[in-house]
Amino acid sequence: MAKMMTALGKAPLGNLRVYDDDATRLLDWLPAASLDAIDLLYPDPWPKKKHWKRRFVGAANLSRFARVLKAGGRFRFASDIDSYVNWTLLACRDHGAFAWQAEDAAGWHQPYEGWPGTRYEAKAIREGRRPAYLTFIRK
Ligand SMILES: C[S@@+](CC[C@H](N)C(=O)[O-])C[C@H]1O[C@@H](n2cnc3c(N)ncnc32)[C@H](O)[C@@H]1O
């Protein structure tokens, strides 16, 4: 957030809002079908099985996403933790409001077009992990 505010100080944008708090509160505040896209980039991985229930992706937050996304809207999820990628694929399949856009197996590891990367991602790659980039469409 601090890095973004510094960049914005140098090159202001007139149409940007930032919110540095719990994203679930923002999602509950937004009107239904108001967003074209949501990017969830490297959410806290909670790699230990006993902590999986703390992960941001779950039925409740997918329902929040489903409510605020327009039909045909895009949900992108990037993670370097294989168990979280599998978890998200299963959670979206079971939820039912999202269609996974996968063209082939290699495509999972193809960064999004125009992708600038994130600080967490750079550290994960340095440490030898391979990120996955999932895209879902709100049905
Ligand atoms: C692993 S870091 C990744 C940060 C950044 N996206 C990146 O790739 O460099 C996960 C971030 O999610 C934030 N976070 C966790 N739960 C959140 C929530 N409910 N609402 C907003 N942010 C949350 C954490 O504070 C942390 O900064």
The ligand as a Gaussian input file, in Angstrom:
#p B3LYP/6-31G(d) Opt

LIG

0 1
 C        1.226000     -13.121000       1.344000
 S        0.794000     -11.402000       1.414000
 C        0.801000     -10.974000      -0.327000
 C        0.834000      -9.489000      -0.534000
 C        0.822000      -9.012000      -2.000000
 N       -0.450000      -9.362000      -2.648000
 C        1.985000      -9.570000      -2.788000
 O        1.774000     -10.473000      -3.614000
 O        3.127000      -9.099000      -2.587000
 C       -0.943000     -11.488000       1.817000
 C       -1.545000     -10.148000       2.230000
 O       -2.959000     -10.297000       2.412000
 C       -3.370000      -9.419000       3.459000
 N       -4.679000      -9.883000       3.971000
 C       -4.963000     -11.019000       4.642000
 N       -6.273000     -11.100000       4.951000
 C       -6.833000      -9.946000       4.455000
 C       -8.148000      -9.417000       4.480000
 N       -9.174000     -10.067000       5.067000
 N       -8.366000      -8.225000       3.876000
 C       -7.355000      -7.555000       3.284000
 N       -6.088000      -7.997000       3.229000
 C       -5.825000      -9.182000       3.829000
 C       -2.230000      -9.524000       4.445000
 O       -2.207000      -8.403000       5.309000
 C       -1.011000      -9.569000       3.525000
 O       -0.554000      -8.257000       3.274000

